[in-house]
Structure formats: structure tokens, C-alpha cells
């Protein structure tokens, strides 16, 4: 069964078309109009091993907030839809990723309920022209719309670009693990029998 989904989200602030294939290899194009975010989305697709196409037009004359948030929303909705009833997945994933002086742990439960804990502060307000706080906001938007638990912890790190990259890579790897097929079971991974 192909685990794919396409989302179209149009508001007064953004117009987004996003498609995902959870069993891909990182293919696709990411075009948000925000260079740094596109870089992070490229890392996300590669390390999660998902095909991810994003075409986004947003009110960048205001700032990057609405576009970043709405891509996170659409990405979460697409993952939720592509997972279907979640039968046969591992459900849980975690990854601790080192990158230069940074170390980040991300843990995810794709079990159908939302919770978000984020402890990865970035001291610099900007990474280039990108507001650093939007890293957290992107992942909060994803978690809420993927109906997932997501916990992110920065153990140590100084460089703002490295911290953001470490967060995206670690979370991508955790999502990859959680969404993978469980070779030992094709059942829904819950004693309730439903997620």
C-alpha cells in the first residue's frame, strides 16, 4: 500500500501545495520563498527518507511566520493522512544526533494524540534573516496536525545554524523510525486496537 498524501492549504496569508510519500528516498522540491527553511526541509526529507514536494507562496513582505507555520501544519496533516490507521508501523521513534558541538534528542509517538515539549533554545534571534523561534513553531505546528507526541531536547550547542539543523535532522530520523513498518507485526500498535 502506498503511503502518500497531498494537502492544499490556502488562507489569506499563504497558498501551499504539499505532497508526501512516507516510503520515498528524499526526492522532491521545496520552494517556500525562505532560503533557510528550504534548507531545513531538504534535510528533513533526506533524513526522514520521505519524498516531499512543497510549493508555498506566503506574505513574506510581513515576515516568515505565516509561511513557516502553515508549511508545518500542512506537513503534519499530510503525515497524518499518509499513515492511515497506522497498522503495522513501529509508532515510536527516537534519535540522538550529534552535529559538531551540538547534541539533540528527538522522540516521537505517532499514536494519534498531541503533546509537544521543546527544550532547544537558540540564543541568537536570527539565523541569517530567519527568526530562530520559528524552528520551534514549525515543529509545534507539525506535531499538532500529525496528532503526535513530539519531544525535542538540546543537550548542548552554541551555533544557531547548527542547533536548528540538528533539531531538524534528529526529528526527521525519529519520524523515520516511528513511521517504518514493523517487521514483527502488521497490527495497530496499541492495546486499544485503534489509534
C-alpha positions in Angstrom: 0.0 0.0 0.0 1.4 3.4 -1.0 1.6 5.8 2.0 1.1 9.1 0.3 -0.9 12.3 0.8 -1.4 15.7 -0.8 -2.5 18.8 1.0 -3.7 22.1 -0.4 -3.9 24.9 2.1 -5.0 28.4 1.1 -5.6 31.2 3.5 -5.5 34.9 3.4 -1.8 34.7 4.3 -0.4 31.6 2.4 -1.1 29.3 -0.5 0.6 25.9 0.0 0.6 22.7 -2.1 2.4 19.9 -0.3 2.7 16.2 -1.1 4.5 13.4 0.9 5.5 9.8 0.3 6.5 8.1 3.5 8.3 5.4 1.6 10.5 7.6 -0.5 14.1 8.5 -0.6 14.2 12.2 0.0 13.2 13.3 -3.5 11.1 16.3 -4.3 11.5 20.1 -4.4 11.0 22.5 -1.6 10.1 26.1 -2.5 8.9 28.3 0.3 10.5 31.6 -0.6 12.5 31.3 2.6 16.0 30.1 1.8 16.9 28.8 5.3 13.6 27.0 5.7 14.1 25.3 2.3 17.5 24.1 3.5 15.9 22.7 6.7 13.1 21.0 4.6 15.7 19.4 2.3 17.4 18.0 5.4 14.1 16.8 6.8 13.2 14.9 3.6 16.7 13.3 3.3 16.9 12.2 6.9 13.3 11.0 7.2 13.7 9.2 3.8 10.4 10.7 2.6 9.6 12.3 -0.7 8.5 15.8 0.0 7.2 18.4 -2.5 6.3 21.8 -1.3 5.2 24.9 -3.3 4.4 27.7 -1.0 3.6 31.4 -1.6 3.2 33.5 1.6 3.1 37.0 2.9 6.9 37.3 3.2 6.6 41.1 3.0 5.2 40.8 6.6 7.7 38.1 7.8 8.4 34.4 7.6 6.0 33.4 10.4 2.8 32.5 8.5 4.6 30.6 5.8 6.7 28.6 8.2 3.7 27.8 10.4 1.4 26.8 7.5 4.0 24.5 6.0 4.3 22.8 9.4 0.5 22.5 9.5 0.3 21.0 6.0 3.2 18.7 6.6 1.6 17.4 9.8 -1.7 16.9 8.0 0.0 15.0 5.2 1.8 12.7 7.5 -1.4 12.0 9.5 -3.3 11.2 6.3 -0.5 9.1 4.8 -0.3 6.9 7.9 -3.9 5.9 7.6 -5.0 3.7 10.6 -1.3 3.3 11.5 -1.4 -0.5 11.3 2.0 -2.1 11.0 4.1 0.9 12.0 6.6 1.0 14.8 4.7 4.0 16.2 7.6 5.2 18.4 10.8 6.7 17.2 13.8 8.4 18.8 17.1 9.7 17.7 20.1 11.4 19.4 22.0 13.3 16.8 25.5 14.9 17.1 26.4 17.7 14.8 29.7 19.5 15.6 29.3 21.0 19.1 25.5 20.2 19.2 23.7 17.2 20.5 19.9 16.9 20.2 17.5 14.1 21.1 14.1 13.9 19.4 11.4 11.4 20.4 8.0 10.9 18.6 4.9 8.9 19.2 2.7 8.8 16.0 -0.1 7.4 18.2 -2.8 9.8 17.3 -2.7 12.2 20.3 -1.0 15.6 20.5 1.7 16.7 23.0 4.7 18.9 22.5 7.7 19.5 24.7 10.5 21.6 23.2 13.7 22.4 25.1 16.1 23.5 22.4 16.7 27.3 22.9 18.6 29.2 20.3 20.3 32.2 21.8 20.6 34.2 18.5 17.3 35.8 17.5 18.1 35.4 13.8 19.7 32.8 11.6 20.5 35.0 8.6 17.1 36.7 8.1 15.2 33.7 9.6 13.6 34.2 13.0 15.1 31.4 15.2 11.9 31.0 17.2 10.2 29.6 14.0 12.2 26.4 14.4 10.1 25.5 17.5 6.9 26.9 15.9 7.3 24.8 12.8 7.6 21.6 14.8 4.7 22.5 17.2 2.6 23.1 14.1 3.6 19.7 12.7 3.0 17.8 16.0 -0.5 19.3 16.5 -1.6 18.4 12.9 0.1 15.0 12.8 -1.7 14.1 16.0 1.6 13.1 17.5 3.7 13.5 20.7 7.0 15.2 19.9 9.7 15.9 22.5 12.9 17.7 21.5 15.8 18.3 23.8 19.1 20.2 23.1 21.8 18.7 25.4 24.4 21.2 24.3 25.2 23.5 21.4 26.2 27.1 20.7 25.9 27.8 16.9 22.4 28.9 15.9 22.6 27.3 12.5 23.9 24.1 13.9 21.2 23.8 16.6 18.4 24.3 14.0 20.0 21.8 11.7 20.5 19.3 14.5 16.8 19.7 15.6 15.5 19.1 12.0 17.8 16.1 11.4 17.1 14.4 14.8 13.4 14.9 14.4 13.5 13.6 10.9 15.3 10.5 12.0 12.8 9.9 14.8 9.9 10.3 12.4 11.5 7.8 10.0 11.9 5.2 12.8 8.3 5.7 14.0 6.7 5.5 10.6 8.7 2.5 9.4 7.0 -0.8 9.0 7.3 -3.2 12.0 8.7 -6.4 10.6 7.2 -8.3 13.5 3.6 -7.1 13.3 1.1 -5.7 10.9 -1.4 -4.9 13.7 -2.3 -1.5 15.0 0.4 -0.8 17.7 -1.9 -0.3 20.7 -3.7 -2.5 23.2 -6.8 -0.4 22.4 -6.8 -1.8 18.9 -7.3 1.6 17.4 -5.2 4.8 17.2 
